[in-house]
Amino acid sequence: MEDLEHKCGEKVDIGNLYRTLRRMEMDGWVKSDWSKNESGPDRRTYTITEDGLSFLKSAMSSLTHTDKLIHRLMEGYKLAFREGQASV
């Protein structure tokens, strides 16, 4: 958890993260198990399910398509509105 902010590139609301994981578990996208921890409290670990992988693949495909559309829009904007040259 200590590295989460660094890996995500922004502050993570831990409470919201766990609520989201529980909701994903109810949707069948992840499953959780308790792991014994000798040096502290037991830990809940989450694993993605086959349904979760399928949903992730679909979501990534959709996001990739949206990303391409946004980049196309930005390139069109740059061509149409070069600095100091508005083409209306």
Secondary structure, 3 states (H helix, E strand, C coil): CCCHHHHHCCCCCHHHHHHHHHHHHHCCCEEEEEECCCCCCCEEEEEECHHHHHHHHHHHHHHHHHHHHHHHHHHHHHHHEECCEECC
